[in-house]
Each structure stands twice: as structure tokens, then as C-alpha cells.
Amino acid sequence: MQLARVLVFLSSALFLVLGAPLARAEFQLNSPEFEDGDMLTERHVFAGFGCSGDNQSPALAWSDPPEGTASFALLVHDPDAPIASGWWHWVLIDIPAETRALLANAGDPAAGLAPEGSRQIITDFGVPGWGGPCPPEGREPHRYNFTLVALDTAQLEIPESASTALVAFLVEGAKLGEARLTGRYQR
């Protein structure tokens, strides 16, 4: 009887080891400039609307995208902005699938640091590229959600003049997975 229990246990353990799929690493987004939940620095803050930062997008890096990823989209959104839809700070689409990082200040279209083939879409600032934090004074810190979305298509059929709502809708329809990093800022 004891031998039968041992054999059942060993065969169950063998099935778990050989029959179970290998665990896949988790799709992650990070930055060498801030940890998830940390405050963003003046280097990232908008230059205008009463703010006097350097308006540079942070460097970002990611790993372990889902299998079948054909491109990425990066959406940076402030859900705490004092309007119902929040505020879109950066929309970068058609990031090539082999890309695993964005350089600091890649959000400045004039700098030419975004990956070749990617496109910067008009944000709520009315222009394409990074528009840094500049929340109203005296309020709780705002959250800036950096969401990197792995897509099943190499290119989104979106004109540069598309609204952020249209971009978000089409990105959602092509999403294989997403990784998020949140920075905060208060003034």
C-alpha cells in the first residue's frame, strides 16, 4: 500500500514537471530615471502653463513582450487631470517589435531619438511628442501612467492628426499585452 502511494506521488510529480507549460517571464516596463510610483523630476516637467521644467521624456526599457508582438505603442496618460477624460501626455505608435528601450528625450520629435519607423501622435497639448507633467498647484500628486502595449500588427493605420481617443481604441483592438509604469508629480 505504501509503495502504491509513493508511485502515485512520483507519477503526479513527474506529470507536473513534464506536462506543465514552462512559466513565461512577465512583460515589464521600467526606467533608469524613476521607480514605479516615484516622483518625476524637473527634467521631465512641462515648460509652460506656469511650469518651468526641461520637458524631456524619461528613458524607458522593457523586457519579455508577449509572443507574436509585431510592434508597440506607448501611451502616457494622467487620469488625475481636472477634466473627465484625463490628459494625454505622450502617444508613440509603430515602435518596431525588436525595440526594447527608448532614450531619454525620445519624446522630442525634433531630437530624432525615437526609434526609426515610430510615429508621435498629437497629444492634449495640441502637438506630437512628450508634454511633461504640469498639474494645478496645491493638489495631491498626479499619476502619470506609462503604458507600453504589445500589438499584433506592425503598423496602426492612423493618421498623425488622429485623436488620442481613436488611437487608444485601435490600440486596444490590437493588444496582445501591456506593461505599466507610473510616475507621480506635484507642484
GUSE-425209 format. One record per residue (C-alpha): residue in three letters; residue number from 0; x, y, z. Coordinates in nm, 4 decimals. Example, Ala and Ser with C-alpha at 12.3 -4.5 7.8 and 13.67 -1.06 7.14 Angstrom:
<r><type>ALA</type><seq>0</seq><X>1.2300</X><Y>-0.4500</Y><Z>0.7800</Z></r>
<r><type>SER</type><seq>1</seq><X>1.3670</X><Y>-0.1060</Y><Z>0.7140</Z></r>
***
This chain:
<r><type>MET</type><seq>0</seq><X>0.0000</X><Y>0.0000</Y><Z>0.0000</Z></r>
<r><type>GLN</type><seq>1</seq><X>0.2827</X><Y>0.2378</Y><Z>0.0885</Z></r>
<r><type>LEU</type><seq>2</seq><X>0.4572</X><Y>0.1590</Y><Z>-0.2416</Z></r>
<r><type>ALA</type><seq>3</seq><X>0.1366</X><Y>0.2408</Y><Z>-0.4331</Z></r>
<r><type>ARG</type><seq>4</seq><X>0.1154</X><Y>0.5834</Y><Z>-0.2654</Z></r>
<r><type>VAL</type><seq>5</seq><X>0.4781</X><Y>0.6564</Y><Z>-0.3474</Z></r>
<r><type>LEU</type><seq>6</seq><X>0.4225</X><Y>0.5592</Y><Z>-0.7120</Z></r>
<r><type>VAL</type><seq>7</seq><X>0.1119</X><Y>0.7783</Y><Z>-0.7377</Z></r>
<r><type>PHE</type><seq>8</seq><X>0.3016</X><Y>1.0685</Y><Z>-0.5815</Z></r>
<r><type>LEU</type><seq>9</seq><X>0.6008</X><Y>1.0235</Y><Z>-0.8136</Z></r>
<r><type>SER</type><seq>10</seq><X>0.3863</X><Y>0.9938</Y><Z>-1.1251</Z></r>
<r><type>SER</type><seq>11</seq><X>0.1911</X><Y>1.3067</Y><Z>-1.0232</Z></r>
<r><type>ALA</type><seq>12</seq><X>0.5126</X><Y>1.4977</Y><Z>-0.9625</Z></r>
<r><type>LEU</type><seq>13</seq><X>0.6533</X><Y>1.3803</Y><Z>-1.2950</Z></r>
<r><type>PHE</type><seq>14</seq><X>0.3376</X><Y>1.4978</Y><Z>-1.4747</Z></r>
<r><type>LEU</type><seq>15</seq><X>0.3618</X><Y>1.8392</Y><Z>-1.3094</Z></r>
<r><type>VAL</type><seq>16</seq><X>0.7247</X><Y>1.8785</Y><Z>-1.4112</Z></r>
<r><type>LEU</type><seq>17</seq><X>0.6953</X><Y>1.7451</Y><Z>-1.7651</Z></r>
<r><type>GLY</type><seq>18</seq><X>0.3340</X><Y>1.8200</Y><Z>-1.8508</Z></r>
<r><type>ALA</type><seq>19</seq><X>0.3013</X><Y>2.1729</Y><Z>-1.7196</Z></r>
<r><type>PRO</type><seq>20</seq><X>0.3959</X><Y>2.4566</Y><Z>-1.9534</Z></r>
<r><type>LEU</type><seq>21</seq><X>0.7077</X><Y>2.6462</Y><Z>-1.8602</Z></r>
<r><type>ALA</type><seq>22</seq><X>0.6379</X><Y>2.9724</Y><Z>-1.6838</Z></r>
<r><type>ARG</type><seq>23</seq><X>0.6895</X><Y>3.2744</Y><Z>-1.9100</Z></r>
<r><type>ALA</type><seq>24</seq><X>0.8601</X><Y>3.5841</Y><Z>-1.7802</Z></r>
<r><type>GLU</type><seq>25</seq><X>0.6280</X><Y>3.8763</Y><Z>-1.7241</Z></r>
<r><type>PHE</type><seq>26</seq><X>0.6155</X><Y>4.1694</Y><Z>-1.9711</Z></r>
<r><type>GLN</type><seq>27</seq><X>0.7702</X><Y>4.4581</Y><Z>-1.7757</Z></r>
<r><type>LEU</type><seq>28</seq><X>0.8335</X><Y>4.8282</Y><Z>-1.8284</Z></r>
<r><type>ASN</type><seq>29</seq><X>1.0881</X><Y>5.0232</Y><Z>-1.6240</Z></r>
<r><type>SER</type><seq>30</seq><X>1.3003</X><Y>5.3353</Y><Z>-1.6284</Z></r>
<r><type>PRO</type><seq>31</seq><X>1.6541</X><Y>5.4079</Y><Z>-1.5120</Z></r>
<r><type>GLU</type><seq>32</seq><X>1.5217</X><Y>5.7508</Y><Z>-1.4051</Z></r>
<r><type>PHE</type><seq>33</seq><X>1.2414</X><Y>5.6545</Y><Z>-1.1652</Z></r>
<r><type>GLU</type><seq>34</seq><X>1.0854</X><Y>5.3531</Y><Z>-0.9957</Z></r>
<r><type>ASP</type><seq>35</seq><X>0.7162</X><Y>5.2689</Y><Z>-1.0166</Z></r>
<r><type>GLY</type><seq>36</seq><X>0.5288</X><Y>5.5206</Y><Z>-0.8005</Z></r>
<r><type>ASP</type><seq>37</seq><X>0.8244</X><Y>5.7619</Y><Z>-0.7634</Z></r>
<r><type>MET</type><seq>38</seq><X>0.8064</X><Y>6.1344</Y><Z>-0.8248</Z></r>
<r><type>LEU</type><seq>39</seq><X>0.9185</X><Y>6.2582</Y><Z>-1.1662</Z></r>
<r><type>THR</type><seq>40</seq><X>1.1910</X><Y>6.5241</Y><Z>-1.1693</Z></r>
<r><type>GLU</type><seq>41</seq><X>1.2004</X><Y>6.8772</Y><Z>-1.3057</Z></r>
<r><type>ARG</type><seq>42</seq><X>1.3815</X><Y>6.7357</Y><Z>-1.6086</Z></r>
<r><type>HIS</type><seq>43</seq><X>1.0513</X><Y>6.5711</Y><Z>-1.7100</Z></r>
<r><type>VAL</type><seq>44</seq><X>0.8180</X><Y>6.8618</Y><Z>-1.6240</Z></r>
<r><type>PHE</type><seq>45</seq><X>0.6494</X><Y>7.0678</Y><Z>-1.8957</Z></r>
<r><type>ALA</type><seq>46</seq><X>0.7891</X><Y>7.4104</Y><Z>-1.9885</Z></r>
<r><type>GLY</type><seq>47</seq><X>0.4754</X><Y>7.6259</Y><Z>-1.9987</Z></r>
<r><type>PHE</type><seq>48</seq><X>0.1352</X><Y>7.6720</Y><Z>-1.8296</Z></r>
<r><type>GLY</type><seq>49</seq><X>0.3225</X><Y>7.8072</Y><Z>-1.5266</Z></r>
<r><type>CYS</type><seq>50</seq><X>0.5705</X><Y>7.5175</Y><Z>-1.5137</Z></r>
<r><type>SER</type><seq>51</seq><X>0.9393</X><Y>7.5610</Y><Z>-1.5916</Z></r>
<r><type>GLY</type><seq>52</seq><X>1.0793</X><Y>7.2103</Y><Z>-1.6372</Z></r>
<r><type>ASP</type><seq>53</seq><X>1.3029</X><Y>7.0769</Y><Z>-1.9135</Z></r>
<r><type>ASN</type><seq>54</seq><X>1.0145</X><Y>6.8845</Y><Z>-2.0789</Z></r>
<r><type>GLN</type><seq>55</seq><X>1.2258</X><Y>6.5754</Y><Z>-2.1507</Z></r>
<r><type>SER</type><seq>56</seq><X>1.0652</X><Y>6.2327</Y><Z>-2.1710</Z></r>
<r><type>PRO</type><seq>57</seq><X>1.2303</X><Y>5.9751</Y><Z>-1.9441</Z></r>
<r><type>ALA</type><seq>58</seq><X>1.4355</X><Y>5.6844</Y><Z>-2.0717</Z></r>
<r><type>LEU</type><seq>59</seq><X>1.2323</X><Y>5.3619</Y><Z>-2.0701</Z></r>
<r><type>ALA</type><seq>60</seq><X>1.3191</X><Y>4.9942</Y><Z>-2.1145</Z></r>
<r><type>TRP</type><seq>61</seq><X>1.1130</X><Y>4.6773</Y><Z>-2.1366</Z></r>
<r><type>SER</type><seq>62</seq><X>1.1511</X><Y>4.3037</Y><Z>-2.1460</Z></r>
<r><type>ASP</type><seq>63</seq><X>0.9624</X><Y>3.9831</Y><Z>-2.2213</Z></r>
<r><type>PRO</type><seq>64</seq><X>0.6879</X><Y>4.1060</Y><Z>-2.4557</Z></r>
<r><type>PRO</type><seq>65</seq><X>0.4158</X><Y>3.8558</Y><Z>-2.5465</Z></r>
<r><type>GLU</type><seq>66</seq><X>0.4826</X><Y>3.6063</Y><Z>-2.8225</Z></r>
<r><type>GLY</type><seq>67</seq><X>0.3695</X><Y>3.7364</Y><Z>-3.1605</Z></r>
<r><type>THR</type><seq>68</seq><X>0.4374</X><Y>4.1037</Y><Z>-3.0833</Z></r>
<r><type>ALA</type><seq>69</seq><X>0.4623</X><Y>4.2907</Y><Z>-3.4141</Z></r>
<r><type>SER</type><seq>70</seq><X>0.5024</X><Y>4.6439</Y><Z>-3.2711</Z></r>
<r><type>PHE</type><seq>71</seq><X>0.4491</X><Y>4.8525</Y><Z>-2.9586</Z></r>
<r><type>ALA</type><seq>72</seq><X>0.2531</X><Y>5.1641</Y><Z>-2.8684</Z></r>
<r><type>LEU</type><seq>73</seq><X>0.3394</X><Y>5.3857</Y><Z>-2.5724</Z></r>
<r><type>LEU</type><seq>74</seq><X>0.0559</X><Y>5.5833</Y><Z>-2.4144</Z></r>
<r><type>VAL</type><seq>75</seq><X>0.1236</X><Y>5.8252</Y><Z>-2.1280</Z></r>
<r><type>HIS</type><seq>76</seq><X>-0.1894</X><Y>5.9449</Y><Z>-1.9500</Z></r>
<r><type>ASP</type><seq>77</seq><X>-0.2725</X><Y>6.1491</Y><Z>-1.6386</Z></r>
<r><type>PRO</type><seq>78</seq><X>-0.6038</X><Y>6.0165</Y><Z>-1.5013</Z></r>
<r><type>ASP</type><seq>79</seq><X>-0.5986</X><Y>6.2829</Y><Z>-1.2259</Z></r>
<r><type>ALA</type><seq>80</seq><X>-0.6203</X><Y>6.5833</Y><Z>-1.4592</Z></r>
<r><type>PRO</type><seq>81</seq><X>-0.9186</X><Y>6.8045</Y><Z>-1.3725</Z></r>
<r><type>ILE</type><seq>82</seq><X>-1.1183</X><Y>6.7005</Y><Z>-1.6802</Z></r>
<r><type>ALA</type><seq>83</seq><X>-1.3317</X><Y>6.3908</Y><Z>-1.7318</Z></r>
<r><type>SER</type><seq>84</seq><X>-1.1050</X><Y>6.2261</Y><Z>-1.9909</Z></r>
<r><type>GLY</type><seq>85</seq><X>-0.7776</X><Y>6.2870</Y><Z>-1.8079</Z></r>
<r><type>TRP</type><seq>86</seq><X>-0.4807</X><Y>6.4255</Y><Z>-2.0028</Z></r>
<r><type>TRP</type><seq>87</seq><X>-0.2703</X><Y>6.2517</Y><Z>-2.2702</Z></r>
<r><type>HIS</type><seq>88</seq><X>0.0983</X><Y>6.3454</Y><Z>-2.2352</Z></r>
<r><type>TRP</type><seq>89</seq><X>0.2631</X><Y>6.1243</Y><Z>-2.4983</Z></r>
<r><type>VAL</type><seq>90</seq><X>0.1438</X><Y>5.8896</Y><Z>-2.7721</Z></r>
<r><type>LEU</type><seq>91</seq><X>0.4120</X><Y>5.7000</Y><Z>-2.9630</Z></r>
<r><type>ILE</type><seq>92</seq><X>0.2990</X><Y>5.4253</Y><Z>-3.2023</Z></r>
<r><type>ASP</type><seq>93</seq><X>0.4501</X><Y>5.1832</Y><Z>-3.4546</Z></r>
<r><type>ILE</type><seq>94</seq><X>0.7516</X><Y>5.1182</Y><Z>-3.2332</Z></r>
<r><type>PRO</type><seq>95</seq><X>0.9309</X><Y>4.8276</Y><Z>-3.4069</Z></r>
<r><type>ALA</type><seq>96</seq><X>0.8946</X><Y>4.4867</Y><Z>-3.2399</Z></r>
<r><type>GLU</type><seq>97</seq><X>1.2701</X><Y>4.4446</Y><Z>-3.1856</Z></r>
<r><type>THR</type><seq>98</seq><X>1.2915</X><Y>4.7688</Y><Z>-2.9840</Z></r>
<r><type>ARG</type><seq>99</seq><X>1.3487</X><Y>4.7223</Y><Z>-2.6100</Z></r>
<r><type>ALA</type><seq>100</seq><X>1.4204</X><Y>5.0798</Y><Z>-2.4976</Z></r>
<r><type>LEU</type><seq>101</seq><X>1.3546</X><Y>5.4470</Y><Z>-2.5588</Z></r>
<r><type>LEU</type><seq>102</seq><X>1.6292</X><Y>5.7001</Y><Z>-2.4980</Z></r>
<r><type>ALA</type><seq>103</seq><X>1.5780</X><Y>5.9960</Y><Z>-2.2673</Z></r>
<r><type>ASN</type><seq>104</seq><X>1.4175</X><Y>6.2808</Y><Z>-2.4656</Z></r>
<r><type>ALA</type><seq>105</seq><X>1.2896</X><Y>6.0442</Y><Z>-2.7377</Z></r>
<r><type>GLY</type><seq>106</seq><X>0.9606</X><Y>6.2328</Y><Z>-2.6966</Z></r>
<r><type>ASP</type><seq>107</seq><X>1.1048</X><Y>6.5417</Y><Z>-2.8657</Z></r>
<r><type>PRO</type><seq>108</seq><X>1.0272</X><Y>6.4948</Y><Z>-3.2376</Z></r>
<r><type>ALA</type><seq>109</seq><X>1.2978</X><Y>6.7487</Y><Z>-3.3295</Z></r>
<r><type>ALA</type><seq>110</seq><X>1.5663</X><Y>6.5487</Y><Z>-3.1447</Z></r>
<r><type>GLY</type><seq>111</seq><X>1.5218</X><Y>6.2461</Y><Z>-3.3717</Z></r>
<r><type>LEU</type><seq>112</seq><X>1.5738</X><Y>5.9989</Y><Z>-3.0847</Z></r>
<r><type>ALA</type><seq>113</seq><X>1.2561</X><Y>5.7932</Y><Z>-3.1260</Z></r>
<r><type>PRO</type><seq>114</seq><X>1.3010</X><Y>5.4529</Y><Z>-3.2934</Z></r>
<r><type>GLU</type><seq>115</seq><X>1.3078</X><Y>5.4610</Y><Z>-3.6723</Z></r>
<r><type>GLY</type><seq>116</seq><X>0.9609</X><Y>5.3939</Y><Z>-3.8123</Z></r>
<r><type>SER</type><seq>117</seq><X>0.7766</X><Y>5.5007</Y><Z>-3.4961</Z></r>
<r><type>ARG</type><seq>118</seq><X>0.5302</X><Y>5.7900</Y><Z>-3.5054</Z></r>
<r><type>GLN</type><seq>119</seq><X>0.4441</X><Y>6.0543</Y><Z>-3.2462</Z></r>
<r><type>ILE</type><seq>120</seq><X>0.0751</X><Y>6.1443</Y><Z>-3.2389</Z></r>
<r><type>ILE</type><seq>121</seq><X>-0.0796</X><Y>6.4759</Y><Z>-3.1287</Z></r>
<r><type>THR</type><seq>122</seq><X>-0.1411</X><Y>6.4842</Y><Z>-2.7524</Z></r>
<r><type>ASP</type><seq>123</seq><X>-0.3724</X><Y>6.7001</Y><Z>-2.5451</Z></r>
<r><type>PHE</type><seq>124</seq><X>-0.1083</X><Y>6.9741</Y><Z>-2.5692</Z></r>
<r><type>GLY</type><seq>125</seq><X>-0.2047</X><Y>7.0029</Y><Z>-2.9390</Z></r>
<r><type>VAL</type><seq>126</seq><X>0.1295</X><Y>6.8851</Y><Z>-3.0770</Z></r>
<r><type>PRO</type><seq>127</seq><X>0.3001</X><Y>6.5477</Y><Z>-3.1193</Z></r>
<r><type>GLY</type><seq>128</seq><X>0.5636</X><Y>6.4334</Y><Z>-2.8720</Z></r>
<r><type>TRP</type><seq>129</seq><X>0.6194</X><Y>6.4424</Y><Z>-2.4984</Z></r>
<r><type>GLY</type><seq>130</seq><X>0.4408</X><Y>6.7051</Y><Z>-2.2930</Z></r>
<r><type>GLY</type><seq>131</seq><X>0.5555</X><Y>6.6692</Y><Z>-1.9348</Z></r>
<r><type>PRO</type><seq>132</seq><X>0.3631</X><Y>6.6989</Y><Z>-1.6090</Z></r>
<r><type>CYS</type><seq>133</seq><X>0.2214</X><Y>7.0367</Y><Z>-1.5079</Z></r>
<r><type>PRO</type><seq>134</seq><X>-0.0698</X><Y>6.9732</Y><Z>-1.2727</Z></r>
<r><type>PRO</type><seq>135</seq><X>-0.2574</X><Y>7.2517</Y><Z>-1.0948</Z></r>
<r><type>GLU</type><seq>136</seq><X>-0.0757</X><Y>7.3846</Y><Z>-0.7873</Z></r>
<r><type>GLY</type><seq>137</seq><X>-0.1681</X><Y>7.2764</Y><Z>-0.4370</Z></r>
<r><type>ARG</type><seq>138</seq><X>-0.3338</X><Y>6.9447</Y><Z>-0.5219</Z></r>
<r><type>GLU</type><seq>139</seq><X>-0.2460</X><Y>6.5856</Y><Z>-0.4452</Z></r>
<r><type>PRO</type><seq>140</seq><X>0.0256</X><Y>6.4367</Y><Z>-0.6695</Z></r>
<r><type>HIS</type><seq>141</seq><X>-0.0984</X><Y>6.3368</Y><Z>-1.0132</Z></r>
<r><type>ARG</type><seq>142</seq><X>-0.0238</X><Y>5.9923</Y><Z>-1.1568</Z></r>
<r><type>TYR</type><seq>143</seq><X>0.1398</X><Y>5.9609</Y><Z>-1.4983</Z></r>
<r><type>ASN</type><seq>144</seq><X>0.0697</X><Y>5.6130</Y><Z>-1.6318</Z></r>
<r><type>PHE</type><seq>145</seq><X>0.3244</X><Y>5.4976</Y><Z>-1.8895</Z></r>
<r><type>THR</type><seq>146</seq><X>0.1525</X><Y>5.2074</Y><Z>-2.0647</Z></r>
<r><type>LEU</type><seq>147</seq><X>0.3500</X><Y>5.0109</Y><Z>-2.3209</Z></r>
<r><type>VAL</type><seq>148</seq><X>0.1179</X><Y>4.7965</Y><Z>-2.5315</Z></r>
<r><type>ALA</type><seq>149</seq><X>0.2382</X><Y>4.4995</Y><Z>-2.7349</Z></r>
<r><type>LEU</type><seq>150</seq><X>0.0422</X><Y>4.4865</Y><Z>-3.0603</Z></r>
<r><type>ASP</type><seq>151</seq><X>-0.0361</X><Y>4.2124</Y><Z>-3.3109</Z></r>
<r><type>THR</type><seq>152</seq><X>0.0186</X><Y>4.4477</Y><Z>-3.6056</Z></r>
<r><type>ALA</type><seq>153</seq><X>0.3394</X><Y>4.6134</Y><Z>-3.7272</Z></r>
<r><type>GLN</type><seq>154</seq><X>0.1667</X><Y>4.9399</Y><Z>-3.8100</Z></r>
<r><type>LEU</type><seq>155</seq><X>-0.1523</X><Y>5.1074</Y><Z>-3.6975</Z></r>
<r><type>GLU</type><seq>156</seq><X>-0.3494</X><Y>5.2686</Y><Z>-3.9776</Z></r>
<r><type>ILE</type><seq>157</seq><X>-0.3820</X><Y>5.6027</Y><Z>-3.8005</Z></r>
<r><type>PRO</type><seq>158</seq><X>-0.3098</X><Y>5.9498</Y><Z>-3.9386</Z></r>
<r><type>GLU</type><seq>159</seq><X>-0.0784</X><Y>6.1709</Y><Z>-3.7305</Z></r>
<r><type>SER</type><seq>160</seq><X>-0.3759</X><Y>6.4025</Y><Z>-3.6745</Z></r>
<r><type>ALA</type><seq>161</seq><X>-0.5846</X><Y>6.1263</Y><Z>-3.5096</Z></r>
<r><type>SER</type><seq>162</seq><X>-0.7395</X><Y>6.1944</Y><Z>-3.1717</Z></r>
<r><type>THR</type><seq>163</seq><X>-0.5971</X><Y>6.0177</Y><Z>-2.8692</Z></r>
<r><type>ALA</type><seq>164</seq><X>-0.9376</X><Y>5.8506</Y><Z>-2.8242</Z></r>
<r><type>LEU</type><seq>165</seq><X>-0.9113</X><Y>5.6932</Y><Z>-3.1715</Z></r>
<r><type>VAL</type><seq>166</seq><X>-0.5531</X><Y>5.5817</Y><Z>-3.1043</Z></r>
<r><type>ALA</type><seq>167</seq><X>-0.6496</X><Y>5.4268</Y><Z>-2.7694</Z></r>
<r><type>PHE</type><seq>168</seq><X>-0.9448</X><Y>5.2486</Y><Z>-2.9321</Z></r>
<r><type>LEU</type><seq>169</seq><X>-0.7344</X><Y>5.0992</Y><Z>-3.2133</Z></r>
<r><type>VAL</type><seq>170</seq><X>-0.4503</X><Y>5.0082</Y><Z>-2.9779</Z></r>
<r><type>GLU</type><seq>171</seq><X>-0.6965</X><Y>4.8196</Y><Z>-2.7570</Z></r>
<r><type>GLY</type><seq>172</seq><X>-0.8203</X><Y>4.6244</Y><Z>-3.0586</Z></r>
<r><type>ALA</type><seq>173</seq><X>-0.4684</X><Y>4.5071</Y><Z>-3.1497</Z></r>
<r><type>LYS</type><seq>174</seq><X>-0.3409</X><Y>4.4485</Y><Z>-2.7930</Z></r>
<r><type>LEU</type><seq>175</seq><X>-0.1552</X><Y>4.1300</Y><Z>-2.7039</Z></r>
<r><type>GLY</type><seq>176</seq><X>-0.0475</X><Y>4.2533</Y><Z>-2.3623</Z></r>
<r><type>GLU</type><seq>177</seq><X>0.0627</X><Y>4.5590</Y><Z>-2.1715</Z></r>
<r><type>ALA</type><seq>178</seq><X>0.3196</X><Y>4.6701</Y><Z>-1.9175</Z></r>
<r><type>ARG</type><seq>179</seq><X>0.2754</X><Y>4.9758</Y><Z>-1.6984</Z></r>
<r><type>LEU</type><seq>180</seq><X>0.4963</X><Y>5.2101</Y><Z>-1.5010</Z></r>
<r><type>THR</type><seq>181</seq><X>0.3596</X><Y>5.5029</Y><Z>-1.3022</Z></r>
<r><type>GLY</type><seq>182</seq><X>0.5402</X><Y>5.8236</Y><Z>-1.2155</Z></r>
<r><type>ARG</type><seq>183</seq><X>0.3921</X><Y>6.0984</Y><Z>-0.9991</Z></r>
<r><type>TYR</type><seq>184</seq><X>0.4322</X><Y>6.4746</Y><Z>-0.9811</Z></r>
<r><type>GLN</type><seq>185</seq><X>0.3008</X><Y>6.7570</Y><Z>-0.7636</Z></r>
<r><type>ARG</type><seq>186</seq><X>0.3645</X><Y>7.1293</Y><Z>-0.7526</Z></r>
***
